[in-house]
Amino acid sequence: METLGLIAAILTTLSFLPQVMQVIKTKDTKSISLGMYSMFVLGVVLWAVYGFLMNDRPVFIANLITFFLSFIILIYKIIEIKRN
């Protein structure tokens, strides 16, 4: 069962890489909702805390990595808003 969780965690976490790379390359976040992404990042942090507290490594590690990747996009979004 843990293997299934690890596979799911790897796939969902790595799915953020193309978006992060695109945002870094183009610096375009116009079509990304600040509200949605803020809630998403907060939710991912809470999932990571939950995984840590429950000693669930796949949940903790996947959400910690997802947090860092999604936080990069959120920072670019905030920078774009401040420029405009």
MDTraj code that builds the backbone (N, CA, C; nanometers):
import mdtraj as md
import numpy as np

residues = "MET GLU THR LEU GLY LEU ILE ALA ALA ILE LEU THR THR LEU SER PHE LEU PRO GLN VAL MET GLN VAL ILE LYS THR LYS ASP THR LYS SER ILE SER LEU GLY MET TYR SER MET PHE VAL LEU GLY VAL VAL LEU TRP ALA VAL TYR GLY PHE LEU MET ASN ASP ARG PRO VAL PHE ILE ALA ASN LEU ILE THR PHE PHE LEU SER PHE ILE ILE LEU ILE TYR LYS ILE ILE GLU ILE LYS ARG ASN".split()
xyz = np.array([
    [0.0820, -0.1200, 0.0000],
    [0.0000, 0.0000, 0.0000],
    [0.0861, 0.1259, 0.0000],
    [0.1968, 0.1228, 0.0733],
    [0.2835, 0.2399, 0.0764],
    [0.3430, 0.2672, -0.0617],
    [0.3685, 0.1622, -0.1378],
    [0.4212, 0.1785, -0.2732],
    [0.3220, 0.2548, -0.3600],
    [0.1954, 0.2221, -0.3470],
    [0.0912, 0.2925, -0.4222],
    [0.0911, 0.4406, -0.3851],
    [0.1016, 0.4685, -0.2569],
    [0.1069, 0.6073, -0.2107],
    [0.2285, 0.6806, -0.2640],
    [0.3419, 0.6120, -0.2660],
    [0.4633, 0.6738, -0.3185],
    [0.4520, 0.7049, -0.4670],
    [0.3956, 0.6120, -0.5431],
    [0.3774, 0.6350, -0.6869],
    [0.2837, 0.7535, -0.7106],
    [0.1724, 0.7570, -0.6385],
    [0.0776, 0.8684, -0.6513],
    [0.1443, 1.0001, -0.6126],
    [0.2220, 0.9988, -0.5045],
    [0.2903, 1.1196, -0.4575],
    [0.3912, 1.1690, -0.5601],
    [0.4663, 1.0776, -0.6184],
    [0.5667, 1.1158, -0.7188],
    [0.4988, 1.1783, -0.8407],
    [0.3929, 1.1162, -0.8884],
    [0.3250, 1.1670, -1.0082],
    [0.2618, 1.3039, -0.9847],
    [0.1902, 1.3193, -0.8753],
    [0.1241, 1.4481, -0.8512],
    [0.2251, 1.5580, -0.8203],
    [0.3329, 1.5230, -0.7539],
    [0.4361, 1.6220, -0.7230],
    [0.5096, 1.6648, -0.8489],
    [0.5516, 1.5687, -0.9286],
    [0.6253, 1.6011, -1.0512],
    [0.5392, 1.6730, -1.1543],
    [0.4085, 1.6615, -1.1421],
    [0.3211, 1.7303, -1.2381],
    [0.3358, 1.8820, -1.2299],
    [0.3908, 1.9334, -1.1208],
    [0.4106, 2.0776, -1.1062],
    [0.5340, 2.1276, -1.1794],
    [0.6284, 2.0402, -1.2071],
    [0.7534, 2.0844, -1.2709],
    [0.7334, 2.1569, -1.4034],
    [0.6532, 2.1037, -1.4973],
    [0.6356, 2.1773, -1.6234],
    [0.5778, 2.3172, -1.6034],
    [0.4844, 2.3324, -1.5096],
    [0.4241, 2.4641, -1.4855],
    [0.5257, 2.5592, -1.4243],
    [0.6027, 2.5106, -1.3290],
    [0.7049, 2.5945, -1.2662],
    [0.8067, 2.6389, -1.3706],
    [0.8509, 2.5457, -1.4525],
    [0.9490, 2.5791, -1.5562],
    [0.8919, 2.6806, -1.6550],
    [0.7650, 2.6660, -1.6904],
    [0.6996, 2.7595, -1.7831],
    [0.6895, 2.8989, -1.7219],
    [0.6506, 2.9054, -1.5950],
    [0.6372, 3.0352, -1.5284],
    [0.7735, 3.1021, -1.5149],
    [0.8755, 3.0264, -1.4774],
    [1.0093, 3.0843, -1.4656],
    [1.0578, 3.1344, -1.6010],
    [1.0327, 3.0572, -1.7048],
    [1.0779, 3.0936, -1.8394],
    [1.0046, 3.2170, -1.8932],
    [0.8723, 3.2192, -1.8813],
    [0.7924, 3.3264, -1.9419],
    [0.7590, 3.4395, -1.8456],
    [0.7641, 3.4105, -1.7158],
    [0.7225, 3.5049, -1.6115],
    [0.5755, 3.5471, -1.6292],
    [0.4985, 3.4632, -1.6942],
    [0.3576, 3.4925, -1.7215],
    [0.2687, 3.4138, -1.6254],
    [0.1992, 3.4865, -1.5392],
    [0.1055, 3.4236, -1.4461],
    [-0.0329, 3.4880, -1.4545],
    [-0.0597, 3.5580, -1.5639],
    [-0.1874, 3.6299, -1.5782],
    [-0.3088, 3.5398, -1.5595],
    [-0.3017, 3.4199, -1.6108],
    [-0.4181, 3.3314, -1.6055],
    [-0.4270, 3.2504, -1.4767],
    [-0.3378, 3.2758, -1.3819],
    [-0.3390, 3.2040, -1.2540],
    [-0.4096, 3.2903, -1.1507],
    [-0.5046, 3.2321, -1.0817],
    [-0.5798, 3.3031, -0.9790],
    [-0.4979, 3.3108, -0.8495],
    [-0.4777, 3.4332, -0.8000],
    [-0.4042, 3.4519, -0.6752],
    [-0.4764, 3.3855, -0.5585],
    [-0.6080, 3.4022, -0.5530],
    [-0.6853, 3.3422, -0.4442],
    [-0.6749, 3.1902, -0.4434],
    [-0.6932, 3.1296, -0.5597],
    [-0.6865, 2.9842, -0.5691],
    [-0.5476, 2.9341, -0.5328],
    [-0.4442, 2.9983, -0.5864],
    [-0.3087, 2.9510, -0.5611],
    [-0.2687, 2.9732, -0.4159],
    [-0.3140, 3.0809, -0.3544],
    [-0.2866, 3.1051, -0.2120],
    [-0.3494, 2.9955, -0.1272],
    [-0.4745, 2.9623, -0.1564],
    [-0.5419, 2.8559, -0.0816],
    [-0.4744, 2.7211, -0.1054],
    [-0.4326, 2.6980, -0.2298],
    [-0.3658, 2.5721, -0.2625],
    [-0.2361, 2.5575, -0.1839],
    [-0.1536, 2.6622, -0.1831],
    [-0.0257, 2.6568, -0.1117],
    [-0.0498, 2.6334, 0.0379],
    [-0.1459, 2.7020, 0.0943],
    [-0.1790, 2.6816, 0.2355],
    [-0.2266, 2.5383, 0.2601],
    [-0.3102, 2.4869, 0.1719],
    [-0.3576, 2.3494, 0.1850],
    [-0.2446, 2.2490, 0.1777],
    [-0.1494, 2.2717, 0.0892],
    [-0.0349, 2.1814, 0.0756],
    [0.0506, 2.1846, 0.2023],
    [0.0690, 2.3039, 0.2588],
    [0.1441, 2.3148, 0.3844],
    [0.0736, 2.2345, 0.4938],
    [-0.0568, 2.2489, 0.5015],
    [-0.1317, 2.1755, 0.6038],
    [-0.1232, 2.0247, 0.5823],
    [-0.1272, 1.9795, 0.4561],
    [-0.1096, 1.8362, 0.4274],
    [0.0291, 1.7898, 0.4698],
    [0.1307, 1.8725, 0.4471],
    [0.2667, 1.8360, 0.4885],
    [0.2753, 1.8244, 0.6405],
    [0.2148, 1.9184, 0.7106],
    [0.2125, 1.9116, 0.8573],
    [0.1392, 1.7857, 0.9022],
    [0.0273, 1.7580, 0.8405],
    [-0.0490, 1.6372, 0.8724],
    [0.0367, 1.5121, 0.8507],
    [0.1023, 1.5041, 0.7359],
    [0.1881, 1.3892, 0.7071],
    [0.2993, 1.3749, 0.8086],
    [0.3566, 1.4878, 0.8504],
    [0.4617, 1.4850, 0.9520],
    [0.4073, 1.4345, 1.0850],
    [0.2940, 1.4912, 1.1269],
    [0.2351, 1.4526, 1.2556],
    [0.1883, 1.3073, 1.2575],
    [0.1420, 1.2583, 1.1437],
    [0.0936, 1.1202, 1.1345],
    [0.2066, 1.0223, 1.0994],
    [0.3271, 1.0746, 1.0858],
    [0.4427, 0.9937, 1.0475],
    [0.4173, 0.9198, 0.9157],
    [0.3540, 0.9907, 0.8235],
    [0.3214, 0.9366, 0.6905],
    [0.4181, 0.9991, 0.5912],
    [0.5286, 0.9305, 0.5677],
    [0.6352, 0.9864, 0.4840],
    [0.5912, 1.0230, 0.3430],
    [0.5159, 0.9380, 0.2730],
    [0.4755, 0.9782, 0.1376],
    [0.3957, 1.1089, 0.1364],
    [0.3038, 1.1239, 0.2298],
    [0.2220, 1.2459, 0.2362],
    [0.3100, 1.3656, 0.2716],
    [0.3969, 1.3486, 0.3690],
    [0.4830, 1.4583, 0.4127],
    [0.5779, 1.5028, 0.3019],
    [0.6525, 1.4096, 0.2461],
    [0.7545, 1.4434, 0.1465],
    [0.6916, 1.5006, 0.0195],
    [0.5865, 1.4367, -0.0292],
    [0.5222, 1.4841, -0.1521],
    [0.4684, 1.6256, -0.1344],
    [0.4058, 1.6521, -0.0224],
    [0.3480, 1.7846, -0.0015],
    [0.4536, 1.8895, 0.0292],
    [0.5629, 1.8504, 0.0897],
    [0.6716, 1.9444, 0.1129],
    [0.7320, 1.9887, -0.0209],
    [0.7558, 1.8929, -0.1095],
    [0.8098, 1.9265, -0.2414],
    [0.7084, 2.0068, -0.3219],
    [0.5821, 1.9646, -0.3178],
    [0.4771, 2.0374, -0.3890],
    [0.4656, 2.1805, -0.3365],
    [0.4816, 2.1974, -0.2059],
    [0.4785, 2.3315, -0.1482],
    [0.5861, 2.4190, -0.2119],
    [0.7090, 2.3706, -0.2161],
    [0.8171, 2.4518, -0.2718],
    [0.7924, 2.4852, -0.4179],
    [0.7457, 2.3884, -0.4954],
    [0.7193, 2.4138, -0.6376],
    [0.6044, 2.5132, -0.6562],
    [0.4960, 2.4940, -0.5828],
    [0.3814, 2.5839, -0.5981],
    [0.4096, 2.7218, -0.5390],
    [0.4949, 2.7271, -0.4364],
    [0.5312, 2.8549, -0.3769],
    [0.6085, 2.9407, -0.4763],
    [0.6913, 2.8783, -0.5596],
    [0.7634, 2.9514, -0.6636],
    [0.6643, 3.0213, -0.7559],
    [0.5616, 2.9484, -0.7982],
    [0.4599, 3.0069, -0.8861],
    [0.3864, 3.1192, -0.8139],
    [0.3530, 3.0986, -0.6885],
    [0.2831, 3.2012, -0.6107],
    [0.3673, 3.3279, -0.6000],
    [0.4957, 3.3145, -0.5785],
    [0.5842, 3.4316, -0.5703],
    [0.5860, 3.5070, -0.7028],
    [0.5955, 3.4336, -0.8129],
    [0.5917, 3.4989, -0.9451],
    [0.4585, 3.5715, -0.9655],
    [0.3489, 3.5117, -0.9190],
    [0.2174, 3.5746, -0.9318],
    [0.2130, 3.7044, -0.8515],
    [0.2625, 3.7022, -0.7303],
    [0.2629, 3.8216, -0.6461],
    [0.3502, 3.9296, -0.7079],
    [0.4655, 3.8921, -0.7600],
    [0.5542, 3.9894, -0.8254],
    [0.4832, 4.0527, -0.9452],
    [0.4127, 3.9701, -1.0244],
    [0.3411, 4.0234, -1.1410],
    [0.2325, 4.1220, -1.0979],
    [0.1612, 4.0915, -0.9919],
    [0.0557, 4.1819, -0.9426],
    [0.1165, 4.3136, -0.8965],
    [0.2274, 4.3069, -0.8254],
    [0.2910, 4.4309, -0.7755],
    [0.3441, 4.5176, -0.8881],
    [0.3871, 4.4555, -0.9976],
    [0.4360, 4.5323, -1.1137],
    [0.3233, 4.6081, -1.1817],
    [0.2056, 4.5483, -1.1814],
    [0.0925, 4.6109, -1.2505],
    [0.0178, 4.6930, -1.1500],
])
top = md.Topology()
chain = top.add_chain()
for i, resn in enumerate(residues, 1):
    res = top.add_residue(resn, chain, resSeq=i)
    for name in ("N", "CA", "C"):
        top.add_atom(name, md.element.get_by_symbol(name[0]), res)
traj = md.Trajectory(xyz[None], top)
